[in-house]
Amino acid sequence: MGFGIAIPHGKSAGVSYPRVAFGRKLEGIDWNSMDDEKAKLIFMIAVPEEQAGNEHLKILQALSRKLIDDSFRAQLLDAKTKDEVISLMNTM
């Protein structure tokens, strides 16, 4: 996606409810991004197979709207505790 962000996503019959998992790797991971920037913020989306189109797009849209904000990305990178990250994620 660029901006040091990766959003892998998938659909599966083994997934009961849509979920987003978040990971942060401050030194970055080479994700073969178009801008050659290493991914530091990783959001993994999993949705049930039958909800793949609509639910997946809603989640991706909510993430994208928030992640375009430089200050929000900086806050995620600077968060010191799990509670800080959860609080930031709840603003989406």
C-alpha positions as CSV (number, residue, x, y, z in Angstrom):
1,M,0.0,0.0,0.0
2,G,2.9,2.4,0.7
3,F,3.5,4.7,3.6
4,G,5.1,1.9,5.5
5,I,1.8,0.0,5.6
6,A,0.8,-3.6,4.5
7,I,-2.7,-4.9,4.5
8,P,-2.8,-8.6,3.7
9,H,-6.3,-9.9,3.6
10,G,-8.2,-13.1,3.0
11,K,-11.5,-14.9,3.0
12,S,-12.1,-18.3,4.5
13,A,-15.0,-20.6,5.5
14,G,-12.9,-21.1,8.7
15,V,-13.4,-17.5,9.7
16,S,-16.6,-17.0,11.8
17,Y,-16.5,-13.2,12.2
18,P,-14.7,-10.4,10.4
19,R,-11.5,-9.6,12.2
20,V,-8.5,-7.3,11.9
21,A,-5.2,-8.1,13.5
22,F,-2.5,-5.4,13.9
23,G,1.2,-5.8,14.1
24,R,4.0,-3.3,14.2
25,K,7.7,-3.9,13.3
26,L,9.6,-0.6,13.9
27,E,12.6,-1.7,11.8
28,G,10.2,-2.6,9.0
29,I,9.6,-5.7,6.8
30,D,10.3,-5.8,3.1
31,W,6.8,-6.3,1.7
32,N,7.7,-5.5,-2.0
33,S,5.7,-2.3,-1.9
34,M,5.4,-0.1,-4.9
35,D,7.3,2.7,-3.1
36,D,10.1,0.3,-1.9
37,E,9.4,1.4,1.7
38,K,9.5,-1.3,4.4
39,A,6.2,-2.0,6.1
40,K,6.1,-1.0,9.8
41,L,2.4,-1.2,10.3
42,I,0.7,-4.4,9.3
43,F,-3.1,-4.9,9.3
44,M,-4.3,-8.4,8.6
45,I,-8.0,-8.7,7.5
46,A,-9.8,-12.0,7.7
47,V,-13.5,-12.3,6.7
48,P,-15.9,-15.2,6.3
49,E,-16.1,-16.4,2.7
50,E,-19.7,-15.4,2.3
51,Q,-19.0,-11.8,3.4
52,A,-15.9,-11.4,1.4
53,G,-17.0,-8.6,-1.0
54,N,-19.0,-6.2,1.1
55,E,-17.5,-6.7,4.6
56,H,-13.9,-6.8,3.3
57,L,-14.4,-3.5,1.4
58,K,-16.0,-1.8,4.5
59,I,-13.0,-2.8,6.6
60,L,-10.5,-1.7,4.0
61,Q,-12.2,1.6,3.5
62,A,-12.2,2.3,7.3
63,L,-8.5,1.5,7.5
64,S,-7.6,3.5,4.5
65,R,-9.5,6.6,5.6
66,K,-7.6,6.6,8.9
67,L,-4.2,5.5,7.7
68,I,-3.9,8.3,5.1
69,D,-3.5,10.6,8.1
70,D,0.2,11.1,8.8
71,S,-0.4,12.0,12.5
72,F,-2.4,8.8,13.0
73,R,0.3,6.6,11.6
74,A,2.9,8.4,13.7
75,Q,0.8,7.8,16.8
76,L,0.6,4.1,16.0
77,L,4.4,4.0,15.6
78,D,5.0,5.9,18.8
79,A,2.4,4.0,21.0
80,K,4.2,2.6,24.1
81,T,1.5,0.2,25.3
82,K,-1.0,-2.2,24.0
83,D,-3.8,-0.1,25.5
84,E,-2.6,3.0,23.5
85,V,-2.8,0.9,20.3
86,I,-6.2,-0.4,21.2
87,S,-7.4,3.1,21.9
88,L,-6.1,4.4,18.6
89,M,-7.7,1.5,16.7
90,N,-11.0,2.1,18.4
91,T,-11.1,5.6,16.7
92,M,-11.6,3.9,13.3
